[in-house]
Amino acid sequence: MLIVWVVGMPVIALILMYTNRKRLGDEVFFSRYRMLYQGLKKKHFYWEIVNTFRKISIVSINVFLSLYPDYIKAIYAMLMLAIIFKMQEILQPYEIPVFNWIEQRE
């Protein structure tokens, strides 16, 4: 179930959006899937999936590295967060600049 719901559903959503990336502005498609890409720039429609995997990875680090000392888990978590932070800083995926600023501080 972990693979199906935690990993499978975001991957299916990403595939669905990628295959329909030309229709993202279509009213019917937008009304069904707007929660996945509303407020994002058209070329960064996938950013909510990146956020989902960021959250999954934080939990996974804590769960699957439970036998390791806390500083090891902290190093992995900080490394992952630093990578995502740098990606967000470079891409600026949100249409409204204040949303980019808020997410950088998140």
C-alpha positions in Angstrom: 0.0 0.0 0.0 2.9 2.3 0.7 4.1 2.0 -2.9 0.6 2.3 -4.4 -0.6 5.4 -2.4 2.5 7.2 -1.3 4.6 6.9 -4.4 2.2 5.6 -7.1 -0.5 8.3 -6.8 2.0 11.3 -7.2 3.7 9.5 -10.1 0.3 8.8 -11.8 -0.6 12.5 -11.3 2.7 13.6 -12.8 2.3 11.3 -15.8 -1.3 12.6 -16.3 -0.2 16.2 -16.2 2.9 15.6 -18.4 0.9 13.8 -21.1 -1.7 16.6 -21.0 0.7 19.6 -20.5 -0.7 21.2 -23.7 -4.2 21.1 -22.2 -3.4 22.6 -18.8 -5.3 25.7 -19.6 -8.3 23.7 -20.9 -11.4 24.5 -18.8 -12.4 20.8 -18.3 -8.9 19.6 -17.4 -8.3 22.7 -15.2 -11.6 22.1 -13.3 -10.5 18.5 -12.5 -6.8 18.9 -11.6 -6.4 22.5 -10.7 -5.2 21.7 -7.1 -2.1 20.1 -8.6 -0.9 23.1 -10.6 -2.9 26.2 -9.9 -0.7 29.2 -9.3 2.3 27.7 -10.9 4.0 28.9 -14.1 3.0 26.7 -17.1 6.5 25.3 -17.5 6.7 24.3 -13.8 3.3 22.4 -13.6 5.1 19.5 -11.8 6.2 21.5 -8.8 3.5 20.3 -6.4 4.7 16.7 -7.1 8.2 17.8 -6.1 6.8 19.2 -2.9 5.0 15.9 -2.2 8.2 13.9 -2.7 10.1 16.4 -0.5 7.6 15.6 2.3 7.7 11.9 1.6 11.5 11.9 1.8 11.6 13.7 5.1 9.3 11.1 6.6 11.2 8.3 4.9 14.5 9.5 6.3 13.1 9.4 9.8 11.4 6.0 9.4 13.9 4.0 7.4 17.0 5.4 9.1 15.6 4.9 12.6 18.5 2.7 13.6 21.1 5.4 12.8 22.0 8.2 15.1 19.9 11.4 14.8 22.8 13.4 13.4 23.0 11.1 10.4 19.3 11.5 9.7 19.7 15.3 10.1 22.5 15.3 7.6 20.4 13.5 5.0 17.4 15.6 5.6 19.4 18.9 5.4 21.1 17.7 2.2 17.7 16.9 0.6 16.2 20.2 1.8 19.2 22.2 0.5 18.8 20.6 -3.0 15.1 21.4 -3.1 15.8 24.9 -1.8 18.3 25.6 -4.5 15.9 24.2 -7.2 13.2 26.5 -5.9 15.5 29.4 -5.9 16.6 28.9 -9.5 13.2 27.9 -11.0 10.9 30.4 -9.1 7.9 28.1 -10.1 5.1 30.3 -8.8 3.4 33.0 -10.9 3.2 35.4 -7.9 6.6 36.3 -6.6 5.5 36.4 -2.9 4.6 32.7 -3.1 8.2 31.9 -4.2 9.4 34.0 -1.3 7.1 32.2 1.2 8.1 28.7 -0.1 11.8 29.5 0.2 11.3 30.3 3.9 9.1 27.2 4.3 
